[in-house]
Amino acid sequence: MKTAGIHHIAIICSDYERSKRFYVEVLGFSIIEETFRAQRNSYKLDLRVGENQQIELFSFANPPKRINNPEACGLRHLAFEVEDIEQTVVELKSKGVEVENIRIDEMTNKRFTFFKDPDNLPLEIYEG
């Protein structure tokens, strides 16, 4: 798989305001965009990390402890930026990796999909 780097790291927090203060005020990450998603009663906070990386901080009401759910508290997934998502999916499948169907990010209109590592950590490929 040929990647261009890490696009973003998504984290689901248990206390949105506390986590927002920590990442912005304590760690010094700048806010790119803060979005309230009414249909999910959830915030999505995009934070700039360095010049090219981001953290997406999500809030969900009463997130469960991580068992295997991608909407659980803690690290949500790691995303790798790729130039050609279809070629990457073909390559992964040729190596025996199960890959979900390609979807469109409703906020950016970019294509993405998920697969899992051997420990079921959700990994994303995101077309740059």
C-alpha positions in Angstrom: 0.0 0.0 0.0 1.5 3.3 -1.0 0.5 6.1 1.4 1.2 9.8 1.4 1.2 10.0 5.3 -1.3 10.1 8.1 -4.4 12.3 7.2 -6.0 12.4 10.7 -6.5 10.6 13.9 -10.1 10.5 15.3 -10.7 10.3 19.0 -14.1 9.9 20.8 -14.1 11.6 24.1 -16.2 11.1 27.2 -16.3 14.8 28.1 -16.2 17.1 25.1 -15.5 20.4 26.9 -12.8 18.9 29.0 -11.1 17.3 26.0 -11.5 20.4 23.9 -9.7 22.5 26.6 -6.9 19.9 26.9 -6.2 19.7 23.2 -6.5 23.4 22.5 -5.3 25.1 25.7 -2.9 22.5 27.1 -1.5 21.0 24.0 -1.8 24.1 21.9 -3.5 22.7 18.8 -5.4 25.2 16.7 -9.1 24.8 15.8 -9.7 24.4 12.1 -13.5 23.9 12.4 -16.0 23.0 15.1 -19.2 21.4 13.9 -22.3 20.5 15.9 -24.1 17.6 14.2 -27.7 17.9 15.5 -28.9 14.6 14.0 -26.3 12.9 16.2 -26.3 15.4 19.1 -22.6 15.3 18.6 -19.7 17.7 18.1 -16.8 17.2 15.7 -13.8 19.4 16.4 -11.1 19.5 13.7 -7.7 20.4 15.2 -4.5 21.2 13.3 -1.5 19.2 14.5 1.7 20.4 12.9 1.5 21.6 9.3 -0.3 18.7 7.6 -1.9 16.5 10.3 -5.2 16.7 12.1 -7.1 15.3 15.1 -10.8 14.9 14.8 -12.3 15.0 18.3 -15.8 13.6 18.5 -18.4 13.7 21.3 -21.2 11.1 21.6 -23.7 10.8 24.4 -22.7 8.0 26.7 -20.1 6.3 24.5 -19.5 2.7 25.5 -16.1 1.5 26.6 -14.1 0.1 23.7 -14.8 -3.5 22.9 -14.8 -3.5 19.2 -17.1 -0.6 18.3 -15.8 2.3 16.2 -18.1 4.7 18.1 -16.6 3.8 21.5 -14.5 6.1 23.8 -10.9 6.3 22.9 -9.0 6.1 19.6 -11.6 5.8 16.9 -9.4 4.9 13.9 -6.2 5.8 12.1 -6.5 7.2 8.6 -3.9 6.9 5.9 -4.0 9.3 2.9 -3.7 7.7 -0.5 -3.7 9.1 -4.0 -5.9 6.4 -5.6 -8.4 4.7 -3.2 -9.6 2.2 -5.8 -6.1 1.0 -6.6 -5.3 0.7 -2.8 -8.5 -1.3 -2.2 -7.5 -3.7 -5.0 -4.0 -4.0 -3.5 -5.3 -4.7 0.0 -7.9 -7.2 -1.2 -5.2 -9.0 -3.3 -3.3 -9.5 0.0 -6.4 -11.1 1.7 -7.5 -7.9 3.6 -11.3 -7.4 3.9 -12.2 -3.9 2.9 -15.6 -2.1 3.3 -17.3 -0.5 0.4 -16.0 3.0 -0.6 -18.1 5.8 0.8 -18.2 9.6 0.5 -17.4 11.8 3.5 -20.6 14.0 3.8 -18.5 16.9 5.1 -15.7 16.9 2.6 -17.0 14.9 -0.4 -13.9 12.8 -0.3 -13.9 9.0 -0.8 -12.9 6.7 2.1 -13.2 3.2 3.4 -12.2 1.1 6.3 -10.4 -2.2 7.0 -9.1 -3.7 10.3 -5.7 -4.6 11.6 -5.2 -8.1 13.2 -6.5 -6.7 16.5 -9.6 -5.3 14.9 -8.4 -1.7 15.2 -10.3 0.2 12.5 -8.0 1.6 9.9 -9.1 4.0 7.2 -7.8 4.9 3.7 -8.8 8.4 2.7 -8.4 9.7 -0.8 -6.4 12.9 -0.8 
